[in-house]
Structure formats: C-alpha cells, structure tokens
Amino acid sequence: MTIPALETSISDIKLEASWKAVLKNEFQKEYFIALKSFLLEEKQQGYKIYPPGALMFNAFNLTLFEKVKVVILGQDPYHGEGQAHGLSFSVPEGIPAPPSLKNIYKELHNDIGFNIPKHGNLTKWAERGVFLLNAILSVRANVAASHQKKGWEQFTDQVIAQLSEQRTGIVFLLWGKYAQGKEKFIDQSKHLILKAAHPSPLAGGAFFGSKPFSQTNAYLEQHGQEPINWSLD
C-alpha cells in the first residue's frame, strides 16, 4: 500500500511549492527513506495511522513558508478516531475539543477577550500565518507517541531550522519541556521565543497567565506585521 504524501521522489510529495523548495533535500536522505519504509510496514501490518496520508502535511499546505508569522509546536498527533488532521492541537469540527485546546481557549479569552468557539478546528489560524506544527507527523491509532524516534523529529527539526535561518520576525510559542527543547534551532537575534508551561491539565494550570497571544501580536506589530486575528467564529 502506498502513502502518496510520503513518496521519496520530490516530484511525488504532496507538499505546497514553497515548502517543497525549502525541504527538497530532506526527502532523499537516508532517515526519511527509512521513515517511509516504517510507515509502509505499519500499513502492511494492518495498523491504522493518523492523520490520513493526505493530511500529514496539512500544516505545510495551509501555511506557506513565506507566510509563517507564528509557530505553535506540538509533539505528536492525537491518536483517537477522527481527531488528527495535521495541525497541532486542532481537531476537525464535530470532534470535541481536547483538554489542552480547551485550556488554550481559556488563556486566549483571559488574555485578549477571545470568544471561545464551540469547535476545535484551528484551520483559520493556519490560513492566517499560524504554523501549527507537530514534531512528529503521524501516530498509530490508539497508541500515543508510537511513531517517536522514527525520523519525523529529524525532519521537523530541519523545518524549524530553515524557518529560523531564512525568515525573520517569527514568534515561536514553545509550551512545555518537549517544545522548549527545540529552542536550540532558533536564532533569537532574529525571532521571538515565548516559553510557557504546556496547556495540558497535567501541568496544573501553570499555562494560565502566560499571555502568549497578546505578546505575539505586540511583537508582530512592532516589527511591521499585521497581528494575528485569533477569532474562530
């Protein structure tokens, strides 16, 4: 069974053109070929993989390389039925918002008066320049973190490094220890890093009061960019 989004030939990668140009060398590297083989093996063994292959690069296809204003870094996709659609923290409409996303919404409300929606779909953010990147882009159904250390991290580390190197004035929101481990790939003389506790309830509410959204927009405006419209209504 083939996974169209993971063909090793750059011409077959279902990836938006600006990202394809930036990342073209990665798809021929040994680690990425091994990653593709692992994913094919998972499929051949009958495991269901989330998100569907066509949505694995959804974050890239919705937020062009040159349009990225903000990066919100997650760890790996949701592993429940119908939840993952290729955007960190986001779920399709009709799927209940997971606990971390509910806490993100609460902080948004307290920070900027955000009107909390009845859905958890963050596609509008992606279309406005918020790059919703998971460090790992796939997961086996119902097995959290099952695709860690298979190659995705090396790929997305390069994604962060290329954004840092080739762009300026991006806000990186690093929530929790895992995301903060990516700080080493970001040039802080060119970009803003805002660190906070993870929005998960397991963090005991430490995320609240971090005000990342108002700080993000203040930085963007100071650097001559349009602030993010966080509304999802």
C-alpha positions in Angstrom: 0.0 0.0 0.0 1.4 3.4 -0.9 1.3 6.5 1.1 1.2 9.3 -1.5 2.3 12.0 0.8 5.5 10.1 1.7 6.9 9.1 -1.7 10.7 9.7 -1.6 10.7 11.3 -5.1 10.3 15.1 -4.5 8.0 15.3 -7.5 5.5 13.0 -5.8 5.5 14.7 -2.4 2.1 16.3 -1.9 3.5 19.5 -0.4 2.9 23.2 -1.2 5.6 24.5 -3.5 7.4 26.9 -1.2 7.9 24.2 1.4 8.9 21.7 -1.2 11.6 24.1 -2.4 13.0 24.6 1.1 12.8 20.9 2.1 13.6 19.1 -1.2 16.9 17.7 0.0 15.3 16.0 3.1 13.2 13.6 1.1 16.3 11.9 -0.4 18.1 11.4 2.9 18.5 8.0 4.5 16.5 8.8 7.6 13.5 9.9 5.5 13.6 6.8 3.3 13.7 4.7 6.5 10.8 6.7 7.8 8.8 6.0 4.7 9.6 2.3 5.0 8.5 2.2 8.6 5.1 3.8 7.7 4.6 1.4 4.8 5.3 -1.5 7.2 2.8 -0.2 9.7 0.2 -0.1 7.0 1.1 -3.5 5.7 0.7 -5.0 9.2 -2.8 -3.6 9.3 -2.3 -0.7 11.7 -4.4 2.4 11.2 -2.3 5.5 11.0 -3.5 9.1 11.9 -3.8 11.5 10.3 -4.7 10.1 6.9 -1.7 10.3 4.5 -3.3 13.2 2.5 -3.3 15.3 5.7 0.1 14.5 7.2 1.5 17.7 5.6 -1.7 19.7 6.2 0.1 22.4 8.3 2.6 23.0 5.5 -0.1 23.1 2.8 -2.2 25.7 4.7 0.6 28.0 5.8 3.1 28.8 3.1 6.8 29.1 4.1 7.0 32.8 3.4 3.6 33.5 5.2 4.6 31.9 8.6 4.2 34.6 11.3 3.8 32.3 14.4 4.8 28.7 15.1 2.9 26.7 17.7 4.8 23.5 18.3 3.0 20.3 19.4 4.6 16.9 20.0 2.6 14.2 18.0 -0.9 13.9 16.6 -4.0 12.9 18.6 -4.4 9.1 18.4 -8.2 8.9 18.7 -10.6 8.2 15.8 -11.2 11.3 13.7 -9.1 13.7 15.8 -5.9 14.3 13.9 -6.0 16.4 10.8 -2.4 17.5 10.5 -2.5 20.6 12.7 -1.1 20.7 16.2 -3.7 21.0 19.0 -6.5 21.2 16.4 -9.4 18.8 15.7 -11.9 18.8 12.9 -15.3 20.3 13.5 -17.7 17.8 15.1 -14.9 16.4 17.3 -14.9 17.6 20.9 -12.0 20.0 21.7 -9.4 18.0 23.7 -8.4 19.3 27.2 -5.2 21.1 26.1 -7.1 23.0 23.4 -9.8 24.0 25.9 -7.0 25.5 28.1 -5.6 27.3 25.1 -9.0 28.8 24.5 -9.3 29.8 28.2 -6.0 31.6 28.1 -7.0 33.3 24.9 -10.2 34.5 26.5 -8.3 35.8 29.6 -5.5 37.3 27.5 -7.3 39.1 24.7 -11.1 38.6 25.3 -11.2 35.7 22.8 -14.7 34.4 22.2 -14.5 30.7 22.8 -16.0 28.7 19.9 -18.0 25.5 20.0 -15.4 23.7 17.9 -11.7 22.8 18.0 -10.8 23.4 14.3 -7.8 25.8 14.0 -7.7 25.9 10.2 -8.4 29.6 10.2 -5.3 30.2 12.3 -3.2 28.2 9.8 -4.6 30.3 6.9 -3.6 33.5 8.7 0.0 32.6 9.3 0.0 30.4 12.4 2.1 27.3 11.6 0.6 24.5 13.6 3.5 22.1 13.6 3.7 18.7 15.4 7.3 17.5 15.9 6.0 14.0 14.8 3.6 13.9 11.9 1.9 10.5 12.4 0.8 8.1 15.1 -0.6 4.6 15.3 -4.3 4.6 16.2 -4.9 4.5 20.0 -1.2 4.3 20.8 0.2 7.7 21.9 3.7 8.6 20.8 4.0 5.3 18.8 5.9 7.0 15.9 8.5 8.8 18.0 12.2 8.3 17.0 11.4 7.0 13.6 12.7 10.1 11.7 9.9 12.7 12.0 11.8 14.6 14.6 14.9 15.0 12.3 12.6 16.3 9.6 10.7 18.8 11.7 13.9 20.0 13.4 15.1 20.9 9.9 11.8 22.7 9.3 12.3 24.8 12.4 16.0 25.5 11.5 15.0 26.6 7.9 12.4 29.0 9.2 14.9 30.4 11.7 17.6 30.8 9.0 15.6 32.0 6.0 13.0 34.2 7.7 12.9 37.0 10.3 10.4 38.2 12.8 8.6 34.9 13.6 7.1 34.2 17.0 7.8 30.7 18.3 5.4 29.5 21.0 7.2 26.8 23.0 4.9 25.2 25.5 6.2 22.6 27.8 9.6 20.9 28.1 9.5 19.0 24.9 8.8 22.0 22.7 11.3 24.1 24.6 13.9 21.5 23.6 13.7 22.9 20.1 14.9 26.3 21.2 18.4 25.4 20.1 17.3 25.5 16.4 16.0 29.1 16.6 18.1 32.3 16.2 16.8 34.6 19.0 18.5 37.6 17.4 16.0 37.3 14.5 12.9 35.8 16.2 10.9 35.9 19.4 10.6 32.8 21.6 7.8 32.8 24.1 8.0 29.9 26.6 5.3 28.7 28.9 4.1 25.5 30.6 2.2 23.1 28.5 -1.6 23.8 28.3 -2.3 20.2 29.3 -4.3 19.9 32.6 -1.4 17.8 33.8 0.6 21.0 34.1 -1.7 22.0 37.0 -2.8 25.3 35.4 0.8 26.7 35.1 0.0 27.7 31.5 -2.6 30.2 32.6 -1.5 33.8 32.8 1.4 33.4 30.3 -0.3 35.8 27.9 1.4 34.4 24.7 -1.3 35.8 22.3 -1.1 39.4 23.3 2.7 39.2 23.4 2.7 37.7 20.0 0.6 40.4 18.4 2.6 43.2 20.1 5.8 41.8 18.7 4.3 41.4 15.2 3.1 45.0 15.2 6.4 46.3 16.5 8.0 44.6 13.5 5.6 46.0 10.9 3.4 42.9 10.5 -0.3 42.5 10.8 -1.3 41.0 14.2 -3.0 37.6 14.2 -6.8 37.6 14.2 -7.3 34.8 16.7 -11.1 34.7 16.2 -12.5 31.4 15.1 -16.2 32.4 14.9 
